[in-house]
């Protein structure tokens, strides 16, 4: 039963935190009326909570993204004003979260109208090198209007409690993905300034003292997990994790994900349906998920084989890393596949779209320890390799971000447990091989 309890405890530890992971130390505090009248600069919190893969690698983050967070009090008559510059990067967004780590509302780069005289370089076909690129966005403390046309421009909403009152506090996460090559982590612009101010204020925003602040980082722990071999299993461990043929599911919410990973195995599968009546009550999202991303995942286990091969159709994307002059239209803005450790919620490694080998629109990804890496798991053979990590049990996770309206096979439109009907080849299929030798001898590959 130990393997069942571990993932449940991991999820429970996140839930009891009450606010986004890594933000608990920044719990909302009362703001003096005089200070509130002038606006309160929260940018330092945004800068100092940048996630570090060696210290805050949990809630299944994406290796290609940087995350900056701030917790704020939902004070009556107040709002957040966000001022910044569009970075030289693939994507940015702001998501607001409830205490259950579910996204309430969000705004993506392409949805933000630029300030007068500026350009939004994220619009399809836009020149990405525009000089004037400033924007202003807001977080309103309350529920979003029922009709989208009634929303205020460039505004997201922090939500409310069941009785109609605002949540006492919320979390805001700023994401930035894949700065252009040669640009800094912020995409060569300052970090956005976040100001707590009175609703309707037109006072100019003073540049923050923290807009260029960076948090010290360390990097060796994640590198060690990527290079290490798998830890031995406990002698008394008899409960499998996952199936011999991995089952890919769309991510709906936290309870469904925990149930899928903990109970979908040959030993406990009969108990899995008992949780189905509960999952609708938890809404959509969780694990600090991003509204603009949709996910499918599969529980994996080296007990079924030391080499895991996953194949799927790869969506088209705008390849911006080398500083493309224009933002090209594509099936998705971004996609990635990550090998994660389910219990701790760490990513071991991710490969984003422009790092994955694609042949005739199909990708083949191999996951193994470095010692079990097949000799044919190379780009020359059309294969992208990822390290397994030190724990035998894991989870593969595939993201699709901001799909185009006419991309009908994306994760976003898939139905839970009926994913193949709509996604077809874009939903991965995974197969275990006994070891590297088995893969090299039997995998159908054409090496160049």
VMD Tcl script that draws the C-alpha trace (Angstrom):
set ca {
  {0.00 0.00 0.00}
  {3.02 2.26 0.41}
  {3.08 3.21 -3.26}
  {-0.56 4.23 -3.12}
  {-0.09 6.45 -0.08}
  {2.93 8.33 -1.38}
  {1.20 10.09 -4.30}
  {-1.85 10.86 -2.18}
  {0.36 12.45 0.47}
  {2.22 14.42 -2.16}
  {-1.02 15.92 -3.45}
  {-2.36 16.52 0.05}
  {0.78 18.40 1.04}
  {0.17 20.82 -1.82}
  {-3.50 21.30 -0.99}
  {-2.93 22.14 2.67}
  {-0.48 24.85 1.69}
  {-3.59 26.93 0.93}
  {-1.82 29.21 -1.54}
  {0.46 28.58 -4.52}
  {3.53 26.55 -3.64}
  {6.54 28.67 -2.78}
  {4.34 31.62 -1.86}
  {3.32 30.67 1.67}
  {5.91 32.93 3.22}
  {4.39 35.87 1.35}
  {0.90 35.57 2.80}
  {-1.21 38.72 2.49}
  {-0.82 41.30 5.23}
  {-2.94 44.38 5.99}
  {-2.08 47.47 3.99}
  {-2.17 50.77 5.78}
  {-4.74 53.18 4.25}
  {-2.15 55.88 3.63}
  {0.13 53.49 1.80}
  {-2.76 52.08 -0.19}
  {-3.69 55.54 -1.40}
  {-0.26 55.91 -3.01}
  {-0.07 52.35 -4.28}
  {2.08 49.54 -2.91}
  {4.89 48.10 -5.02}
  {4.75 44.27 -4.96}
  {7.41 43.76 -7.64}
  {10.08 42.63 -5.19}
  {7.95 39.63 -4.27}
  {7.45 38.85 -7.94}
  {11.19 38.86 -8.56}
  {12.29 36.95 -5.47}
  {9.80 34.09 -5.91}
  {11.19 33.05 -9.28}
  {11.10 29.26 -9.31}
  {14.42 27.47 -9.29}
  {14.53 23.88 -10.56}
  {16.70 22.86 -7.64}
  {14.58 24.43 -4.89}
  {10.97 24.88 -6.08}
  {10.72 22.18 -8.73}
  {7.23 20.93 -7.96}
  {3.67 21.17 -9.26}
  {4.96 19.69 -12.54}
  {6.58 22.80 -14.03}
  {7.94 23.07 -17.57}
  {11.72 23.27 -17.88}
  {11.45 25.89 -20.65}
  {9.47 28.32 -18.48}
  {10.41 30.80 -15.79}
  {7.75 31.42 -13.13}
  {7.42 34.56 -11.00}
  {4.77 34.77 -8.29}
  {3.20 37.10 -5.79}
  {0.43 36.67 -3.22}
  {-1.83 39.66 -2.70}
  {-4.73 40.59 -0.40}
  {-8.10 41.15 -2.11}
  {-8.82 44.43 -0.37}
  {-12.14 46.16 -1.17}
  {-11.72 49.10 -3.51}
  {-8.27 47.97 -4.62}
  {-6.78 46.26 -7.66}
  {-3.42 45.26 -9.11}
  {-1.90 47.26 -11.93}
  {0.72 45.44 -14.03}
  {2.99 47.53 -16.24}
  {5.69 46.07 -18.42}
  {7.22 45.51 -21.82}
  {6.56 42.58 -24.10}
  {9.74 40.47 -23.95}
  {11.70 38.91 -26.79}
  {10.39 35.42 -26.08}
  {7.95 32.75 -27.23}
  {5.15 33.45 -24.73}
  {4.13 35.27 -21.56}
  {0.97 35.18 -19.43}
  {-0.53 36.13 -16.09}
  {-2.67 33.56 -14.21}
  {-4.60 34.14 -10.97}
  {-5.08 31.16 -8.60}
  {-7.44 30.13 -5.83}
  {-6.30 28.44 -2.58}
  {-6.81 25.00 -4.20}
  {-4.10 25.88 -6.75}
  {-6.62 26.08 -9.59}
  {-6.36 28.88 -12.15}
  {-9.29 31.28 -11.92}
  {-8.54 33.61 -14.80}
  {-5.65 34.44 -17.11}
  {-4.47 36.68 -19.89}
  {-1.99 35.66 -22.58}
  {0.42 37.95 -24.40}
  {-1.64 38.00 -27.60}
  {-4.73 39.08 -25.59}
  {-3.01 42.16 -24.12}
  {-3.62 45.37 -26.05}
  {-0.38 47.41 -26.12}
  {-0.14 50.94 -24.77}
  {-0.81 53.77 -27.19}
  {2.10 54.03 -29.63}
  {3.37 50.51 -28.88}
  {3.08 47.21 -30.76}
  {2.29 43.71 -29.54}
  {4.98 41.44 -31.08}
  {3.04 38.26 -30.19}
  {0.20 38.81 -32.65}
  {0.29 36.44 -35.63}
  {2.42 38.00 -38.36}
  {3.66 40.83 -36.11}
  {7.25 42.07 -36.30}
  {8.88 40.61 -33.19}
  {11.58 43.29 -32.99}
  {9.26 46.26 -32.43}
  {10.99 48.99 -30.42}
  {7.92 50.38 -28.61}
  {6.40 47.38 -26.76}
  {4.85 48.54 -23.45}
  {1.56 47.32 -21.97}
  {-0.68 47.82 -18.93}
  {-2.88 45.09 -17.45}
  {-5.01 44.77 -14.30}
  {-6.24 42.25 -11.75}
  {-9.73 43.14 -10.52}
  {-10.70 41.75 -7.09}
  {-13.97 40.03 -7.86}
  {-15.77 37.67 -10.21}
  {-15.43 38.01 -13.98}
  {-18.50 39.22 -15.87}
  {-20.68 36.45 -17.30}
  {-20.28 37.78 -20.82}
  {-16.79 38.16 -22.23}
  {-17.74 41.40 -23.99}
  {-18.44 42.95 -20.58}
  {-14.91 42.40 -19.32}
  {-12.74 45.47 -18.82}
  {-9.86 45.78 -21.31}
  {-6.62 43.99 -20.36}
  {-8.19 42.79 -17.10}
  {-8.30 39.45 -15.31}
  {-10.41 38.70 -12.24}
  {-9.38 37.08 -8.95}
  {-12.76 35.42 -8.35}
  {-15.01 35.24 -5.32}
  {-16.23 32.91 -2.60}
  {-19.53 31.01 -2.68}
  {-21.28 33.85 -0.84}
  {-20.21 36.39 -3.44}
  {-17.44 38.01 -1.39}
  {-13.89 38.24 -2.79}
  {-11.36 35.62 -1.77}
  {-9.26 36.91 1.17}
  {-6.11 36.47 -0.88}
  {-4.98 35.19 -4.25}
  {-1.82 34.27 -6.08}
  {-0.59 35.72 -9.34}
  {1.97 33.92 -11.52}
  {3.83 35.54 -14.40}
  {5.21 33.02 -16.91}
  {7.79 33.59 -19.61}
  {8.78 30.84 -22.05}
  {11.91 30.53 -24.15}
  {13.61 33.90 -24.47}
  {15.29 34.39 -27.84}
  {18.85 33.15 -28.04}
  {21.23 35.69 -26.54}
  {18.50 37.37 -24.47}
  {18.38 37.26 -20.67}
  {15.81 35.39 -18.55}
  {13.39 38.34 -18.81}
  {13.64 38.51 -22.62}
  {15.81 41.64 -22.41}
  {13.11 43.76 -20.76}
  {12.59 44.56 -17.06}
  {10.40 42.30 -14.97}
  {6.81 43.67 -14.91}
  {5.99 46.14 -12.16}
  {3.06 45.03 -9.97}
  {1.33 47.75 -7.93}
  {-1.52 47.37 -5.43}
  {-3.59 50.53 -5.92}
  {-7.06 51.96 -5.59}
  {-9.51 50.92 -8.29}
  {-9.66 53.53 -11.04}
  {-6.38 55.17 -10.09}
  {-4.74 57.12 -12.89}
  {-1.59 58.01 -10.93}
  {1.61 57.31 -12.86}
  {3.45 54.17 -11.79}
  {6.90 54.76 -10.33}
  {9.51 52.38 -11.78}
  {10.14 49.63 -9.26}
  {13.46 49.33 -7.46}
  {13.12 45.58 -8.03}
  {12.42 45.48 -11.76}
  {15.98 44.24 -12.48}
  {16.26 42.13 -9.34}
  {17.26 38.50 -9.87}
  {17.15 35.65 -7.42}
  {20.36 33.65 -6.85}
  {20.09 30.16 -8.29}
  {21.78 26.80 -8.00}
  {21.76 24.19 -10.73}
  {23.54 21.03 -9.71}
  {20.66 19.11 -8.07}
  {18.55 18.76 -11.20}
  {21.63 17.79 -13.19}
  {22.33 15.04 -10.67}
  {18.80 13.62 -11.03}
  {19.20 13.58 -14.80}
  {22.54 11.79 -14.69}
  {21.70 9.27 -11.96}
  {20.58 5.68 -12.27}
  {17.31 4.39 -10.80}
  {17.14 3.81 -7.06}
  {16.46 0.21 -5.97}
  {12.90 -0.73 -5.19}
  {11.93 -1.77 -1.62}
  {12.09 -5.52 -1.15}
  {8.47 -5.71 0.05}
  {7.14 -3.56 -2.81}
  {4.50 -5.54 -4.68}
  {2.11 -2.90 -6.00}
  {2.68 -1.90 -9.63}
  {2.37 1.67 -10.84}
  {0.72 2.17 -14.19}
  {0.11 -0.46 -16.86}
  {2.32 -2.49 -19.17}
  {0.84 -0.39 -21.98}
  {0.74 3.19 -20.61}
  {-2.64 4.91 -20.68}
  {-2.62 8.56 -21.74}
  {-5.24 10.76 -20.06}
  {-6.20 14.40 -20.36}
  {-5.56 16.37 -17.16}
  {-8.88 17.46 -15.65}
  {-8.13 18.32 -12.03}
  {-5.99 17.28 -9.10}
  {-8.18 14.47 -7.66}
  {-8.62 12.83 -11.06}
  {-4.87 12.97 -11.71}
  {-4.05 11.46 -8.31}
  {-6.62 8.72 -8.83}
  {-5.34 7.94 -12.33}
  {-1.75 7.63 -11.19}
  {-2.35 5.91 -7.85}
  {-5.19 3.56 -8.78}
  {-4.89 2.85 -12.50}
  {-2.83 -0.31 -12.24}
  {-3.63 -4.04 -12.33}
  {-3.93 -4.26 -8.55}
  {-6.21 -1.31 -7.70}
  {-8.09 -0.68 -10.95}
  {-11.35 -1.97 -9.47}
  {-11.26 0.86 -6.89}
  {-10.66 3.60 -9.47}
  {-14.37 4.12 -10.43}
  {-15.24 4.83 -6.78}
  {-13.61 8.27 -7.07}
  {-15.31 9.28 -10.31}
  {-18.38 10.86 -8.62}
  {-16.09 13.18 -6.64}
  {-13.93 14.64 -9.37}
  {-16.54 17.00 -10.96}
  {-16.78 18.95 -7.68}
  {-13.16 20.06 -7.99}
  {-13.59 22.00 -11.20}
  {-10.90 22.35 -13.84}
  {-7.17 22.60 -13.32}
  {-4.90 22.24 -10.34}
  {-1.20 21.83 -9.55}
  {-0.90 25.54 -10.47}
  {-1.81 24.69 -14.05}
  {-1.83 27.30 -16.79}
  {-5.19 28.13 -18.41}
  {-3.46 28.41 -21.79}
  {-1.96 24.93 -21.57}
  {-3.82 21.64 -21.90}
  {-2.12 18.44 -20.80}
  {-2.20 14.68 -21.30}
  {-0.18 12.39 -19.05}
  {0.65 8.72 -18.55}
  {1.88 6.86 -15.46}
  {5.15 5.04 -16.19}
  {7.13 2.35 -14.38}
  {10.52 0.81 -15.11}
  {9.20 -2.48 -13.74}
  {7.63 -2.97 -17.18}
  {10.83 -2.22 -19.11}
  {14.01 -0.16 -18.84}
  {13.42 1.74 -22.07}
  {10.15 3.59 -22.78}
  {9.38 4.71 -26.32}
  {6.66 7.27 -27.07}
  {5.52 8.27 -30.54}
  {3.06 11.00 -31.59}
  {2.30 13.60 -34.24}
  {4.08 16.86 -33.48}
  {2.04 20.08 -33.90}
  {3.52 22.97 -35.85}
  {4.80 25.93 -33.81}
  {6.49 29.33 -34.32}
  {10.21 28.68 -33.99}
  {11.34 31.86 -32.23}
  {14.49 30.86 -30.34}
  {16.83 32.24 -33.01}
  {15.00 35.55 -33.16}
  {12.49 35.03 -35.96}
  {11.51 38.35 -37.52}
  {7.77 37.66 -37.37}
  {5.46 35.64 -35.14}
  {4.35 32.87 -37.46}
  {0.89 31.34 -37.27}
  {0.94 27.65 -36.32}
  {-1.17 24.86 -34.83}
  {0.03 25.75 -31.31}
  {2.12 28.50 -29.81}
  {4.22 25.95 -27.94}
  {4.35 22.28 -26.99}
  {6.63 20.13 -24.87}
  {7.01 16.66 -23.39}
  {8.39 16.17 -19.87}
  {9.54 13.22 -17.81}
  {8.42 13.85 -14.23}
  {8.61 12.18 -10.83}
  {5.04 11.87 -9.63}
  {5.59 11.77 -5.87}
  {7.66 14.95 -5.57}
  {6.07 16.62 -8.66}
  {9.53 17.47 -10.03}
  {10.37 17.48 -13.67}
  {13.42 15.37 -14.42}
  {13.80 16.72 -17.94}
  {11.69 18.31 -20.67}
  {12.10 18.66 -24.41}
  {10.26 21.54 -26.00}
  {9.06 21.63 -29.59}
  {12.23 22.97 -31.22}
  {14.36 20.40 -29.35}
  {12.41 17.36 -30.57}
  {13.37 15.51 -33.74}
  {10.44 15.34 -36.13}
  {10.25 13.25 -39.27}
  {7.31 13.80 -41.58}
  {5.47 15.36 -38.67}
  {6.05 12.47 -36.24}
  {8.19 12.51 -33.09}
  {9.79 9.55 -31.31}
  {10.90 10.10 -27.70}
  {12.92 7.55 -25.71}
  {13.16 7.68 -21.91}
  {15.77 5.65 -20.02}
  {18.58 6.09 -17.54}
  {21.90 7.18 -19.07}
  {23.26 3.67 -18.54}
  {20.36 2.17 -20.49}
  {20.33 4.70 -23.32}
  {20.12 2.72 -26.56}
  {22.86 3.33 -29.11}
  {20.15 4.17 -31.67}
  {18.42 6.73 -29.44}
  {19.99 9.62 -31.35}
  {18.90 12.44 -33.61}
  {20.53 10.61 -36.53}
  {17.94 7.87 -36.01}
  {15.08 10.34 -35.61}
  {14.93 9.89 -31.81}
  {14.82 12.41 -28.97}
  {16.19 11.02 -25.69}
  {15.31 12.05 -22.11}
  {16.68 10.76 -18.78}
  {14.38 8.68 -16.59}
  {15.50 10.02 -13.22}
  {16.23 8.18 -9.97}
  {12.72 6.89 -9.11}
  {11.31 3.85 -10.98}
  {7.79 5.31 -11.08}
  {7.20 8.42 -13.15}
  {4.78 10.28 -15.35}
  {5.15 11.57 -18.88}
  {3.36 14.85 -19.59}
  {2.62 16.42 -22.99}
  {1.54 20.08 -23.24}
  {-0.25 21.97 -26.00}
  {-0.35 25.76 -25.54}
  {-2.68 28.29 -27.21}
  {-3.93 26.08 -30.05}
  {-5.19 27.67 -33.24}
  {-8.96 27.75 -33.68}
  {-8.75 25.35 -36.63}
  {-6.49 22.80 -34.87}
  {-9.12 20.19 -34.05}
  {-6.77 17.48 -32.72}
  {-5.34 19.48 -29.83}
  {-5.51 18.42 -26.18}
  {-7.80 21.37 -25.42}
  {-10.77 19.81 -27.23}
  {-10.16 16.21 -26.12}
  {-12.65 14.50 -23.82}
  {-11.33 12.81 -20.70}
  {-10.95 9.03 -21.27}
  {-11.99 9.49 -24.90}
  {-8.87 11.38 -25.95}
  {-8.08 9.27 -29.04}
  {-11.39 10.15 -30.71}
  {-10.36 13.75 -31.32}
  {-6.56 13.78 -30.94}
  {-5.92 10.74 -33.13}
  {-2.17 10.58 -33.83}
  {-1.48 13.66 -31.69}
  {-2.23 11.56 -28.60}
  {0.96 9.66 -27.76}
  {1.36 5.89 -27.80}
  {4.00 4.42 -25.51}
  {5.77 1.05 -25.52}
  {8.27 -0.54 -23.15}
  {11.38 -2.39 -24.25}
  {13.16 -4.73 -21.85}
  {16.47 -2.89 -22.13}
  {18.73 -0.96 -24.51}
  {19.73 -4.09 -26.38}
  {16.08 -5.03 -26.96}
  {15.38 -1.57 -28.36}
  {18.43 -1.51 -30.64}
  {17.54 -4.95 -32.00}
  {13.80 -4.47 -32.51}
  {12.83 -0.80 -32.80}
  {11.74 0.16 -36.31}
  {14.04 3.09 -37.03}
  {15.83 4.42 -40.08}
  {19.16 5.95 -39.12}
  {20.79 8.41 -41.49}
}
mol new
graphics top color blue
foreach p $ca { graphics top sphere $p radius 0.5 }
foreach p [lrange $ca 0 end-1] q [lrange $ca 1 end] { graphics top cylinder $p $q radius 0.2 }
display resetview
